[in-house]
């Protein structure tokens, strides 16, 4: 997978002042926060709850984008973002209710 930079613009409705913007760089199989001076190749925008669902593997990125829960400004990066930032298997809960 070629190197790329992704900007995460994550909102938290419980703390509107705590909106986060993080720039991550993927290169040589490593994800890092270095390269902040680099312009992002792709941006993910959305709510923290939807981003968490994606990152933990509860929902794939494409599904969240299809339902307008997360926005990716360049859909060509969807497979790479899913591979680098998301999980491929859904989480399992071992707690009995």
VMD Tcl script that draws the C-alpha trace (Angstrom):
set ca {
  {0.00 0.00 0.00}
  {1.50 3.37 -0.95}
  {2.12 5.99 1.75}
  {-0.63 8.47 2.50}
  {-1.67 11.07 5.08}
  {-5.15 11.14 6.61}
  {-6.75 13.92 8.61}
  {-9.33 12.90 11.22}
  {-11.86 15.63 12.04}
  {-13.80 14.14 14.94}
  {-16.65 15.92 16.74}
  {-17.93 15.12 20.23}
  {-21.53 16.29 20.78}
  {-21.09 16.11 24.56}
  {-18.12 18.46 24.44}
  {-18.38 20.75 21.39}
  {-15.23 22.62 22.36}
  {-13.26 19.37 22.28}
  {-13.46 18.86 18.51}
  {-10.31 17.07 17.49}
  {-8.29 17.23 14.32}
  {-5.44 14.75 13.99}
  {-3.11 14.15 11.06}
  {-1.81 10.59 10.70}
  {0.75 9.32 8.24}
  {0.88 5.75 6.88}
  {4.20 4.60 5.44}
  {6.14 1.32 5.33}
  {3.50 -0.51 7.37}
  {3.56 2.03 10.22}
  {0.97 4.57 11.30}
  {2.37 7.65 13.01}
  {1.47 11.19 13.96}
  {4.63 12.55 12.38}
  {4.47 14.46 9.16}
  {2.02 17.03 10.53}
  {3.46 19.52 8.06}
  {2.35 17.29 5.19}
  {-0.92 18.07 3.47}
  {-3.45 15.22 3.93}
  {-4.36 13.01 0.98}
  {-7.76 12.20 2.48}
  {-9.95 13.47 5.33}
  {-12.46 11.61 7.51}
  {-15.13 13.78 9.17}
  {-17.76 12.72 11.66}
  {-18.97 12.10 15.17}
  {-16.84 10.32 17.77}
  {-19.47 7.60 18.26}
  {-19.47 6.70 14.56}
  {-15.69 6.81 14.33}
  {-15.45 4.52 17.36}
  {-17.88 2.04 15.75}
  {-15.58 1.95 12.74}
  {-12.31 1.75 14.67}
  {-13.55 -1.09 16.92}
  {-14.92 -3.07 13.99}
  {-18.63 -2.79 14.81}
  {-19.33 -1.27 11.37}
  {-17.20 -1.05 8.24}
  {-16.21 2.40 7.01}
  {-18.08 2.01 3.73}
  {-21.37 1.33 5.55}
  {-20.94 4.39 7.76}
  {-20.20 6.49 4.67}
  {-23.19 5.04 2.78}
  {-25.47 6.12 5.64}
  {-23.75 9.55 5.87}
  {-22.50 8.87 9.39}
  {-18.87 9.49 8.41}
  {-17.62 11.43 5.41}
  {-14.49 10.51 3.46}
  {-13.60 13.18 0.93}
  {-11.85 10.76 -1.47}
  {-13.62 7.36 -1.74}
  {-10.59 5.82 -3.48}
  {-9.00 5.60 -0.02}
  {-11.85 3.59 1.58}
  {-10.10 0.18 1.32}
  {-6.80 1.59 2.62}
  {-8.49 3.41 5.50}
  {-10.45 0.29 6.44}
  {-7.27 -1.74 6.42}
  {-5.14 0.75 8.38}
  {-7.61 2.29 10.87}
  {-10.42 -0.24 11.21}
  {-10.82 -3.80 12.39}
  {-11.99 -6.59 10.11}
  {-13.86 -8.57 12.76}
  {-16.75 -7.39 14.89}
  {-16.08 -7.12 18.64}
  {-17.32 -9.93 20.88}
  {-18.84 -9.34 24.30}
  {-18.28 -12.07 26.88}
  {-20.33 -10.36 29.59}
  {-23.64 -12.01 30.41}
  {-26.60 -9.69 30.81}
}
mol new
graphics top color blue
foreach p $ca { graphics top sphere $p radius 0.5 }
foreach p [lrange $ca 0 end-1] q [lrange $ca 1 end] { graphics top cylinder $p $q radius 0.2 }
display resetview
